Amino acid sequence: MSTLHPAQIKIPATYMRGGTSKGVFFKLTDLPAAAQVPGAARDKLLLRVIGSPDPYGKQIDGMGAATSSTSKTVILSKSTQPDHDVDYLFGQVSIDKPFVDWSGNCGNLSAAVGPFAIANGLVEASRIPQNGVVIVRIWQANIRKTIIAHVPITNGQVQETGDFELDGVTFPAAEVQLEFMDPAAEEPGAEGAMFPTGNLVDELEVPGFGTLKATMINAGIPTIFVNAADIGYTGTELQDAINGDSKALEKFETLRAQGAIRMGLIKSVEEAAKRQHTPKIAFVSPPKDYLSSSGKPVAAQDVDLLVRAMSMGKLHHAMMGTAAVAIGAAAAIPGTLVNLAAGGGQRDAVRFGHPSGTLRVGAAAAQVDGEWVVTKAVMSRSARVLMEGHVRIPGTII
């Protein structure tokens, strides 16, 4: 005798690319009532939408695509903050474990927030020109920071197509410039400090690696930078060189946990397993020639340094937008490992090489009362609606 099961429920949603990431976007008011507030019901819903936890690691039964860059969710609402248009909450969904990490921002998907907000009535219609650019003031609710998006408009609609090329994204699109204001991340235990240890470079004891020089910075997203040569790499590595090496991945996770403790983000190594999204690990090196993952050559003379970054336990295929903010901020401050890899001195922008190509990021840094302050970081991304309508989940979920 068959058992009756509740039908699926439909939830309005938009599937968008932002930068080199993809995610499922929701208006807060479109979510079922129980998921309109933080908590277990919301997390359970987002996990099921994305298709996690999946012991097969494929997310076949959901909208995720089995990478950290595509296992993402966004919830947007009219802003509760003065002088802001939209509140932006980002959830990084674990692929194989039953949790959603709310500890940081996604810089890539930040590029899609402004376009979504305009298209979905979260920006006052009177502010949208027939042709021109709309400045969307975004309140990033995870880290309580302001992002300013410059979104192009054509014939009263968001302009999505264009000729702006972004390495790591196959097709050109319209450029969306992002300004990450006062990007030093507010993190528990870090007291808002950009360098939570008080040092530009620390000695970090890491089982498996030994004692490493590390720059640990809260800017865009908490990030731990080490020198590629110190951990046995050249800085030209692509994903296959690292992601298939389980011992290397274990060592990177140990490094991440030890750095997180020093940054005051966690109190014990065991806590790192519940905080996969932050901090990030990145390794840097001076410029070298290499072939990107698409086969396109990157010449040493065309970049200031090379950076490879780990996201959710794997080498990222390009560069996380928030980590790019951290790179720009650290590069602007003389003496950090990022700055030294780029040749040292003061600079207001760098172009770095990553596995998919190159990216330019600018940052304005100054010393105030002896402390380094970055007032903003700037970079360009692109965004595009891939699909809109409804996602469906079993009615038993919520």
RALINHU-V859325 format. One record per residue. N is the residue number from 1. SS is DSSP state (alpha for helix, beta for strand, coil for the rest). OMEGA is omega in radians with two decimals (none if undefined). D_FIRST is the distance of its C-alpha to the first C-alpha in Angstrom with 1 decimal. Layout:
n->N ss->SS omega->OMEGA d_first->D_FIRST
n->N ss->SS omega->OMEGA d_first->D_FIRST
This chain:
n->1 ss->coil omega->-3.08 d_first->0.0
n->2 ss->coil omega->3.11 d_first->3.8
n->3 ss->coil omega->3.10 d_first->6.7
n->4 ss->coil omega->3.11 d_first->9.7
n->5 ss->coil omega->3.12 d_first->12.9
n->6 ss->coil omega->3.10 d_first->16.4
n->7 ss->coil omega->3.04 d_first->18.4
n->8 ss->beta omega->3.02 d_first->21.4
n->9 ss->beta omega->-3.12 d_first->24.7
n->10 ss->beta omega->3.12 d_first->28.0
n->11 ss->beta omega->3.10 d_first->31.2
n->12 ss->beta omega->-3.09 d_first->34.6
n->13 ss->beta omega->3.08 d_first->36.0
n->14 ss->beta omega->3.10 d_first->38.7
n->15 ss->beta omega->-3.03 d_first->38.8
n->16 ss->beta omega->2.87 d_first->42.4
n->17 ss->beta omega->2.98 d_first->44.8
n->18 ss->beta omega->-3.04 d_first->47.5
n->19 ss->coil omega->-3.13 d_first->50.2
n->20 ss->coil omega->3.10 d_first->48.5
n->21 ss->beta omega->3.00 d_first->45.2
n->22 ss->beta omega->3.11 d_first->42.1
n->23 ss->beta omega->3.08 d_first->39.9
n->24 ss->beta omega->-3.07 d_first->37.5
n->25 ss->beta omega->3.10 d_first->39.6
n->26 ss->beta omega->2.83 d_first->38.5
n->27 ss->beta omega->-3.11 d_first->40.5
n->28 ss->alpha omega->-3.06 d_first->40.0
n->29 ss->alpha omega->3.08 d_first->39.5
n->30 ss->alpha omega->-3.12 d_first->36.6
n->31 ss->coil omega->3.00 d_first->34.5
n->32 ss->coil omega->-3.02 d_first->32.0
n->33 ss->alpha omega->-3.09 d_first->34.0
n->34 ss->alpha omega->-3.13 d_first->32.8
n->35 ss->alpha omega->3.11 d_first->33.9
n->36 ss->coil omega->3.07 d_first->37.3
n->37 ss->coil omega->3.12 d_first->38.6
n->38 ss->coil omega->3.08 d_first->38.9
n->39 ss->coil omega->-3.03 d_first->36.4
n->40 ss->alpha omega->-3.11 d_first->33.0
n->41 ss->alpha omega->3.11 d_first->31.1
n->42 ss->alpha omega->-3.11 d_first->33.4
n->43 ss->alpha omega->-3.13 d_first->33.3
n->44 ss->alpha omega->3.12 d_first->29.5
n->45 ss->alpha omega->-3.08 d_first->29.5
n->46 ss->alpha omega->3.07 d_first->32.2
n->47 ss->alpha omega->-3.10 d_first->30.7
n->48 ss->alpha omega->3.09 d_first->27.4
n->49 ss->alpha omega->-3.07 d_first->29.6
n->50 ss->alpha omega->3.14 d_first->31.6
n->51 ss->coil omega->-3.12 d_first->28.8
n->52 ss->coil omega->-0.04 d_first->29.9
n->53 ss->coil omega->-3.09 d_first->29.8
n->54 ss->coil omega->-3.13 d_first->29.3
n->55 ss->coil omega->3.06 d_first->29.9
n->56 ss->coil omega->3.11 d_first->30.6
n->57 ss->coil omega->-3.06 d_first->33.3
n->58 ss->coil omega->-3.09 d_first->32.5
n->59 ss->coil omega->-3.12 d_first->30.8
n->60 ss->coil omega->-3.05 d_first->28.9
n->61 ss->coil omega->3.13 d_first->26.2
n->62 ss->coil omega->-3.04 d_first->28.9
n->63 ss->coil omega->3.12 d_first->32.4
n->64 ss->coil omega->3.13 d_first->34.3
n->65 ss->coil omega->2.94 d_first->36.1
n->66 ss->coil omega->2.99 d_first->36.4
n->67 ss->coil omega->3.11 d_first->39.9
n->68 ss->coil omega->-3.10 d_first->41.6
n->69 ss->coil omega->-3.04 d_first->43.1
n->70 ss->coil omega->3.13 d_first->39.9
n->71 ss->coil omega->-2.93 d_first->37.6
n->72 ss->beta omega->3.09 d_first->39.2
n->73 ss->beta omega->-3.11 d_first->38.5
n->74 ss->beta omega->3.06 d_first->41.0
n->75 ss->beta omega->-3.07 d_first->41.0
n->76 ss->beta omega->3.12 d_first->44.0
n->77 ss->beta omega->3.02 d_first->45.4
n->78 ss->beta omega->-3.01 d_first->48.7
n->79 ss->coil omega->3.02 d_first->51.0
n->80 ss->coil omega->-3.08 d_first->51.7
n->81 ss->coil omega->3.08 d_first->54.9
n->82 ss->coil omega->3.04 d_first->58.3
n->83 ss->coil omega->3.05 d_first->59.5
n->84 ss->coil omega->-3.12 d_first->56.2
n->85 ss->coil omega->-2.95 d_first->53.9
n->86 ss->beta omega->2.99 d_first->50.5
n->87 ss->beta omega->-3.03 d_first->48.7
n->88 ss->beta omega->3.13 d_first->47.0
n->89 ss->beta omega->-3.07 d_first->44.5
n->90 ss->beta omega->3.07 d_first->43.3
n->91 ss->beta omega->3.07 d_first->40.3
n->92 ss->beta omega->-3.05 d_first->40.3
n->93 ss->beta omega->3.07 d_first->36.7
n->94 ss->coil omega->-3.12 d_first->36.4
n->95 ss->coil omega->-3.01 d_first->34.7
n->96 ss->coil omega->-3.14 d_first->33.3
n->97 ss->coil omega->-3.04 d_first->33.5
n->98 ss->coil omega->3.05 d_first->31.8
n->99 ss->coil omega->3.07 d_first->34.9
n->100 ss->beta omega->-3.11 d_first->37.0
n->101 ss->beta omega->-3.13 d_first->40.7
n->102 ss->coil omega->-2.94 d_first->42.8
n->103 ss->coil omega->-3.10 d_first->46.1
n->104 ss->coil omega->3.14 d_first->47.9
n->105 ss->coil omega->2.89 d_first->48.4
n->106 ss->coil omega->-3.11 d_first->47.6
n->107 ss->coil omega->3.12 d_first->50.9
n->108 ss->coil omega->-3.14 d_first->49.6
n->109 ss->coil omega->3.05 d_first->47.0
n->110 ss->alpha omega->-3.13 d_first->49.9
n->111 ss->alpha omega->-3.11 d_first->51.2
n->112 ss->alpha omega->-3.06 d_first->48.2
n->113 ss->alpha omega->3.13 d_first->48.3
n->114 ss->alpha omega->3.09 d_first->51.4
n->115 ss->alpha omega->3.11 d_first->50.1
n->116 ss->alpha omega->-3.10 d_first->46.7
n->117 ss->alpha omega->3.14 d_first->48.5
n->118 ss->alpha omega->-3.07 d_first->50.8
n->119 ss->alpha omega->-3.05 d_first->48.2
n->120 ss->coil omega->2.99 d_first->45.9
n->121 ss->coil omega->3.13 d_first->48.6
n->122 ss->coil omega->3.04 d_first->49.3
n->123 ss->coil omega->-3.11 d_first->52.9
n->124 ss->coil omega->-3.09 d_first->55.2
n->125 ss->alpha omega->-3.12 d_first->55.7
n->126 ss->alpha omega->-3.12 d_first->59.5
n->127 ss->alpha omega->-3.07 d_first->59.7
n->128 ss->coil omega->-3.13 d_first->58.3
n->129 ss->coil omega->3.04 d_first->61.2
n->130 ss->coil omega->3.07 d_first->61.0
n->131 ss->coil omega->-3.14 d_first->62.1
n->132 ss->beta omega->-3.09 d_first->62.8
n->133 ss->beta omega->3.03 d_first->61.1
n->134 ss->beta omega->3.03 d_first->59.1
n->135 ss->beta omega->-3.13 d_first->59.5
n->136 ss->beta omega->3.12 d_first->56.2
n->137 ss->beta omega->-3.02 d_first->56.5
n->138 ss->beta omega->3.01 d_first->53.4
n->139 ss->beta omega->-3.14 d_first->52.7
n->140 ss->beta omega->-2.93 d_first->50.8
n->141 ss->coil omega->3.14 d_first->49.0
n->142 ss->coil omega->-3.05 d_first->48.0
n->143 ss->coil omega->3.07 d_first->51.6
n->144 ss->coil omega->3.12 d_first->53.3
n->145 ss->beta omega->3.12 d_first->55.5
n->146 ss->beta omega->2.99 d_first->56.7
n->147 ss->beta omega->3.10 d_first->56.1
n->148 ss->beta omega->-3.13 d_first->58.0
n->149 ss->beta omega->3.09 d_first->56.6
n->150 ss->beta omega->-2.99 d_first->58.8
n->151 ss->beta omega->-3.14 d_first->56.5
n->152 ss->beta omega->-3.13 d_first->58.1
n->153 ss->beta omega->3.05 d_first->57.7
n->154 ss->beta omega->-3.11 d_first->58.5
n->155 ss->coil omega->3.07 d_first->58.5
n->156 ss->coil omega->-3.12 d_first->56.9
n->157 ss->beta omega->3.05 d_first->53.8
n->158 ss->beta omega->3.10 d_first->53.1
n->159 ss->coil omega->-3.10 d_first->54.7
n->160 ss->coil omega->-3.12 d_first->52.2
n->161 ss->coil omega->-3.14 d_first->53.9
n->162 ss->coil omega->-3.07 d_first->57.2
n->163 ss->coil omega->3.10 d_first->59.1
n->164 ss->beta omega->-3.11 d_first->58.6
n->165 ss->coil omega->-3.14 d_first->57.5
n->166 ss->coil omega->-3.13 d_first->55.7
n->167 ss->coil omega->-3.05 d_first->55.4
n->168 ss->coil omega->3.08 d_first->51.8
n->169 ss->coil omega->-2.98 d_first->50.7
n->170 ss->coil omega->-2.99 d_first->51.0
n->171 ss->coil omega->3.09 d_first->52.1
n->172 ss->coil omega->-3.12 d_first->54.8
n->173 ss->beta omega->3.10 d_first->54.1
n->174 ss->coil omega->-3.13 d_first->56.0
n->175 ss->coil omega->3.01 d_first->57.5
n->176 ss->beta omega->3.12 d_first->56.4
n->177 ss->beta omega->-3.12 d_first->58.9
n->178 ss->beta omega->3.02 d_first->57.7
n->179 ss->beta omega->3.10 d_first->59.9
n->180 ss->beta omega->-3.01 d_first->58.5
n->181 ss->beta omega->3.09 d_first->60.7
n->182 ss->coil omega->-2.89 d_first->61.9
n->183 ss->coil omega->3.08 d_first->59.3
n->184 ss->coil omega->-3.02 d_first->59.8
n->185 ss->coil omega->3.06 d_first->56.3
n->186 ss->coil omega->-3.09 d_first->56.0
n->187 ss->coil omega->3.09 d_first->54.3
n->188 ss->coil omega->3.12 d_first->54.0
n->189 ss->coil omega->-3.10 d_first->56.8
n->190 ss->coil omega->3.10 d_first->58.6
n->191 ss->coil omega->3.08 d_first->60.5
n->192 ss->coil omega->-3.09 d_first->60.3
n->193 ss->coil omega->3.10 d_first->62.6
n->194 ss->coil omega->3.06 d_first->62.4
n->195 ss->coil omega->-2.98 d_first->63.4
n->196 ss->coil omega->3.11 d_first->61.7
n->197 ss->coil omega->-3.08 d_first->63.7
n->198 ss->coil omega->-3.09 d_first->66.9
n->199 ss->coil omega->3.04 d_first->67.8
n->200 ss->coil omega->3.10 d_first->67.6
n->201 ss->coil omega->3.10 d_first->67.1
n->202 ss->beta omega->2.93 d_first->65.8
n->203 ss->beta omega->-3.07 d_first->65.7
n->204 ss->beta omega->3.13 d_first->62.1
n->205 ss->beta omega->-3.08 d_first->61.3
n->206 ss->beta omega->3.07 d_first->58.1
n->207 ss->coil omega->-3.11 d_first->56.9
n->208 ss->coil omega->3.12 d_first->56.8
n->209 ss->coil omega->-3.02 d_first->59.2
n->210 ss->beta omega->3.14 d_first->62.0
n->211 ss->beta omega->-3.10 d_first->64.0
n->212 ss->beta omega->2.92 d_first->63.4
n->213 ss->beta omega->-3.10 d_first->65.2
n->214 ss->beta omega->2.94 d_first->62.7
n->215 ss->beta omega->-3.12 d_first->63.0
n->216 ss->beta omega->-2.98 d_first->60.3
n->217 ss->beta omega->2.99 d_first->60.1
n->218 ss->beta omega->3.09 d_first->58.1
n->219 ss->coil omega->-3.03 d_first->58.5
n->220 ss->coil omega->3.05 d_first->55.6
n->221 ss->coil omega->3.10 d_first->53.4
n->222 ss->beta omega->-3.05 d_first->54.4
n->223 ss->beta omega->3.10 d_first->55.5
n->224 ss->beta omega->3.12 d_first->57.1
n->225 ss->beta omega->3.01 d_first->59.6
n->226 ss->beta omega->3.10 d_first->61.0
n->227 ss->beta omega->-3.14 d_first->63.3
n->228 ss->coil omega->-3.08 d_first->61.6
n->229 ss->alpha omega->-3.10 d_first->64.4
n->230 ss->alpha omega->-3.13 d_first->63.9
n->231 ss->alpha omega->3.01 d_first->60.3
n->232 ss->coil omega->3.14 d_first->61.1
n->233 ss->coil omega->-3.14 d_first->60.3
n->234 ss->coil omega->-3.04 d_first->62.4
n->235 ss->coil omega->3.13 d_first->60.7
n->236 ss->coil omega->-3.03 d_first->60.0
n->237 ss->coil omega->2.97 d_first->56.6
n->238 ss->coil omega->-3.00 d_first->53.6
n->239 ss->alpha omega->-3.04 d_first->49.9
n->240 ss->alpha omega->-3.10 d_first->49.6
n->241 ss->alpha omega->-3.05 d_first->52.5
n->242 ss->alpha omega->-2.99 d_first->50.7
n->243 ss->alpha omega->3.07 d_first->47.0
n->244 ss->coil omega->-3.08 d_first->46.5
n->245 ss->coil omega->-3.04 d_first->48.6
n->246 ss->alpha omega->3.13 d_first->46.4
n->247 ss->alpha omega->3.10 d_first->49.5
n->248 ss->alpha omega->-3.13 d_first->51.2
n->249 ss->alpha omega->3.09 d_first->48.2
n->250 ss->alpha omega->3.14 d_first->48.2
n->251 ss->alpha omega->3.09 d_first->51.9
n->252 ss->alpha omega->3.13 d_first->51.5
n->253 ss->alpha omega->3.06 d_first->48.9
n->254 ss->alpha omega->3.09 d_first->51.3
n->255 ss->alpha omega->-3.13 d_first->54.1
n->256 ss->alpha omega->-3.12 d_first->51.9
n->257 ss->alpha omega->3.14 d_first->51.1
n->258 ss->alpha omega->3.10 d_first->54.8
n->259 ss->alpha omega->3.13 d_first->55.9
n->260 ss->alpha omega->3.09 d_first->53.4
n->261 ss->alpha omega->-3.14 d_first->54.9
n->262 ss->alpha omega->-3.14 d_first->58.4
n->263 ss->coil omega->3.14 d_first->57.5
n->264 ss->coil omega->-3.10 d_first->56.2
n->265 ss->coil omega->3.08 d_first->52.7
n->266 ss->coil omega->-3.13 d_first->51.0
n->267 ss->coil omega->3.13 d_first->52.4
n->268 ss->coil omega->-3.13 d_first->50.8
n->269 ss->alpha omega->-3.09 d_first->49.6
n->270 ss->alpha omega->-3.12 d_first->46.1
n->271 ss->alpha omega->-3.08 d_first->45.8
n->272 ss->alpha omega->-3.12 d_first->46.2
n->273 ss->alpha omega->3.13 d_first->42.6
n->274 ss->alpha omega->-3.11 d_first->41.5
n->275 ss->coil omega->-3.04 d_first->44.1
n->276 ss->coil omega->-3.03 d_first->43.6
n->277 ss->coil omega->-3.13 d_first->45.0
n->278 ss->coil omega->-0.11 d_first->48.4
n->279 ss->coil omega->3.06 d_first->51.0
n->280 ss->beta omega->3.03 d_first->51.4
n->281 ss->beta omega->3.06 d_first->53.5
n->282 ss->beta omega->3.06 d_first->56.0
n->283 ss->beta omega->-2.96 d_first->58.7
n->284 ss->beta omega->3.04 d_first->61.9
n->285 ss->beta omega->3.02 d_first->64.7
n->286 ss->coil omega->-3.08 d_first->67.8
n->287 ss->coil omega->3.03 d_first->67.5
n->288 ss->coil omega->3.01 d_first->66.9
n->289 ss->coil omega->3.02 d_first->66.2
n->290 ss->beta omega->3.04 d_first->62.6
n->291 ss->beta omega->3.11 d_first->60.1
n->292 ss->coil omega->-3.09 d_first->57.2
n->293 ss->coil omega->3.10 d_first->53.6
n->294 ss->coil omega->-3.08 d_first->54.2
n->295 ss->coil omega->3.13 d_first->57.4
n->296 ss->coil omega->-3.14 d_first->59.7
n->297 ss->beta omega->3.00 d_first->62.7
n->298 ss->beta omega->-3.08 d_first->63.5
n->299 ss->coil omega->-3.13 d_first->67.2
n->300 ss->alpha omega->-3.08 d_first->68.6
n->301 ss->alpha omega->-3.11 d_first->71.1
n->302 ss->alpha omega->-3.13 d_first->68.4
n->303 ss->coil omega->3.09 d_first->66.8
n->304 ss->coil omega->3.12 d_first->68.1
n->305 ss->beta omega->3.05 d_first->65.6
n->306 ss->beta omega->3.11 d_first->62.3
n->307 ss->beta omega->3.01 d_first->59.2
n->308 ss->beta omega->-3.06 d_first->55.9
n->309 ss->beta omega->3.11 d_first->53.2
n->310 ss->beta omega->3.09 d_first->50.0
n->311 ss->beta omega->3.14 d_first->47.0
n->312 ss->coil omega->3.02 d_first->43.8
n->313 ss->coil omega->-3.14 d_first->45.0
n->314 ss->beta omega->3.05 d_first->45.9
n->315 ss->beta omega->-3.11 d_first->49.0
n->316 ss->coil omega->-3.09 d_first->48.7
n->317 ss->coil omega->3.11 d_first->49.2
n->318 ss->coil omega->3.06 d_first->51.9
n->319 ss->coil omega->3.04 d_first->52.7
n->320 ss->coil omega->-3.13 d_first->50.9
n->321 ss->alpha omega->3.14 d_first->52.8
n->322 ss->alpha omega->3.08 d_first->53.1
n->323 ss->alpha omega->3.06 d_first->54.5
n->324 ss->alpha omega->3.05 d_first->57.0
n->325 ss->alpha omega->3.11 d_first->58.2
n->326 ss->alpha omega->3.10 d_first->58.7
n->327 ss->alpha omega->-3.14 d_first->60.6
n->328 ss->alpha omega->-3.14 d_first->62.8
n->329 ss->alpha omega->-3.12 d_first->63.6
n->330 ss->alpha omega->3.13 d_first->64.4
n->331 ss->alpha omega->-3.10 d_first->66.5
n->332 ss->coil omega->-3.05 d_first->68.6
n->333 ss->coil omega->-3.09 d_first->69.6
n->334 ss->coil omega->3.04 d_first->72.3
n->335 ss->coil omega->3.07 d_first->71.6
n->336 ss->coil omega->3.12 d_first->67.8
n->337 ss->alpha omega->3.11 d_first->66.4
n->338 ss->alpha omega->3.13 d_first->65.1
n->339 ss->alpha omega->-3.12 d_first->68.5
n->340 ss->alpha omega->3.10 d_first->70.3
n->341 ss->alpha omega->3.13 d_first->68.1
n->342 ss->coil omega->3.08 d_first->69.1
n->343 ss->coil omega->3.10 d_first->72.8
n->344 ss->coil omega->-3.14 d_first->73.4
n->345 ss->coil omega->3.12 d_first->75.3
n->346 ss->coil omega->-3.12 d_first->74.1
n->347 ss->coil omega->-3.12 d_first->72.0
n->348 ss->coil omega->3.09 d_first->70.1
n->349 ss->beta omega->3.01 d_first->67.7
n->350 ss->beta omega->2.94 d_first->66.4
n->351 ss->beta omega->-3.10 d_first->64.7
n->352 ss->beta omega->3.08 d_first->62.5
n->353 ss->beta omega->3.09 d_first->60.9
n->354 ss->beta omega->-3.04 d_first->57.1
n->355 ss->coil omega->-3.10 d_first->54.9
n->356 ss->coil omega->-3.11 d_first->54.4
n->357 ss->beta omega->-3.08 d_first->58.0
n->358 ss->beta omega->3.10 d_first->60.1
n->359 ss->beta omega->3.07 d_first->59.8
n->360 ss->beta omega->3.08 d_first->62.6
n->361 ss->beta omega->3.13 d_first->62.2
n->362 ss->beta omega->3.09 d_first->65.0
n->363 ss->beta omega->3.08 d_first->65.6
n->364 ss->beta omega->-3.10 d_first->68.4
n->365 ss->beta omega->3.10 d_first->69.4
n->366 ss->beta omega->3.06 d_first->72.3
n->367 ss->beta omega->3.11 d_first->73.5
n->368 ss->beta omega->-3.10 d_first->73.6
n->369 ss->coil omega->3.08 d_first->75.4
n->370 ss->coil omega->3.14 d_first->75.0
n->371 ss->beta omega->3.09 d_first->71.2
n->372 ss->beta omega->3.13 d_first->69.6
n->373 ss->beta omega->3.02 d_first->67.8
n->374 ss->beta omega->-3.07 d_first->65.9
n->375 ss->beta omega->3.05 d_first->65.9
n->376 ss->beta omega->3.00 d_first->63.6
n->377 ss->beta omega->-3.02 d_first->62.1
n->378 ss->beta omega->3.00 d_first->61.7
n->379 ss->beta omega->3.14 d_first->59.8
n->380 ss->beta omega->3.05 d_first->58.4
n->381 ss->beta omega->3.02 d_first->54.9
n->382 ss->coil omega->-3.10 d_first->52.9
n->383 ss->beta omega->-3.12 d_first->49.6
n->384 ss->beta omega->2.99 d_first->47.4
n->385 ss->beta omega->3.10 d_first->44.3
n->386 ss->beta omega->-3.13 d_first->41.9
n->387 ss->beta omega->3.07 d_first->39.0
n->388 ss->beta omega->-3.10 d_first->38.3
n->389 ss->beta omega->-3.12 d_first->35.5
n->390 ss->beta omega->2.86 d_first->32.3
n->391 ss->beta omega->3.12 d_first->30.3
n->392 ss->beta omega->3.05 d_first->26.5
n->393 ss->beta omega->3.11 d_first->24.5
n->394 ss->beta omega->-3.08 d_first->21.0
n->395 ss->coil omega->3.11 d_first->21.2
n->396 ss->coil omega->-3.03 d_first->20.3
n->397 ss->coil omega->-3.01 d_first->23.6
n->398 ss->coil omega->none d_first->26.0
